[in-house]
Amino acid sequence: MVTEYQLKQAIVRVARRLDTKGILTSTDGNLSALLDDGGTLITPSGCCKGELEPDRIVRLYRDGSARAGKPSSEIALHRMIYERRPDVRAIVHAHPPFATAYAVAGVPLDQPILSEAILALGRVPVAQYAMPTAEELAKSVEPLVDHHDAVLLRFHGAVCFAKSIEQAGYLMETLEHVAHIDFIRRAMGSNELIPASEVARLEQLRAAMRSR
Ligand SMILES: [Zn+2]
């Protein structure tokens, strides 16, 4: 069993790693993870993730209230994902440059170009535009949450969710890496794609891995 403090430390480690990689910039983005008692840990509003300390992470109780600190303003998005996906234990929201450029352009990352990305990430759709920091944002992402683990937020950024905060962080890194590679192969004029029969096999394997 992971204690509250250990989970706070894990969130800090992931936040700092993503900050170092340029995936979290300035005070952008937010991270959260579920506690075994039904509470939630979430990064505070307006904080630079590269300077995050465990004690600054906000603890929300089962009823959603915080006794200290101001939780991220995008809490409604996190709450909706946890409600719809009982298998999800952690969420990372960020504005990494390549993935966000795809979100701005309204281009989903759904071309089968990398076998391991199909396994780890699956197809990444673009949610309809919504005002950040509002219930509206949660509503725009909701239709896509059941069948995806990563979603691009139109004119905004991306959100990834997984069984642990480490996995959610890795998924965000993979998403940005895939967007970067997709951008380069488009610049090269490549239209090479993994054959449909192989994509079907990879998607079957992904489905089996997700149901475990
Ligand atoms: Zn955001």
Boltz pocket constraint, residues with backbone or C-beta under 6 A from the ligand:
constraints:
  - pocket:
      binder: B
      contacts: [[A, 28], [A, 29], [A, 74], [A, 93], [A, 94], [A, 95], [A, 132], [A, 156], [A, 157]]
      max_distance: 6.0
